[in-house]
Amino acid sequence: MIGRLGPMELVLILAIALVIVGPSKLPAMGEALGRGIKEFRAHTSGDGSKDNGQQ
């Protein structure tokens, strides 16, 4: 589904995000989203060295 998004759809999504969040908060939201994606990839890569389920 994501592979089918064209440039106009992405521009529309960014414009809606800009209206909802506002221009001052948009960079912080992007940073948080990128950090979340990075953590998700680290946990799903099968590494298991960071979180092995033990406390």
Secondary structure, DSSP 8 states (H G I E B T S, - for coil): -GGG--HHHHHHHHHHHHHHH-TTTHHHHHHHHHHHHHHHHHHHTT--SS--S--
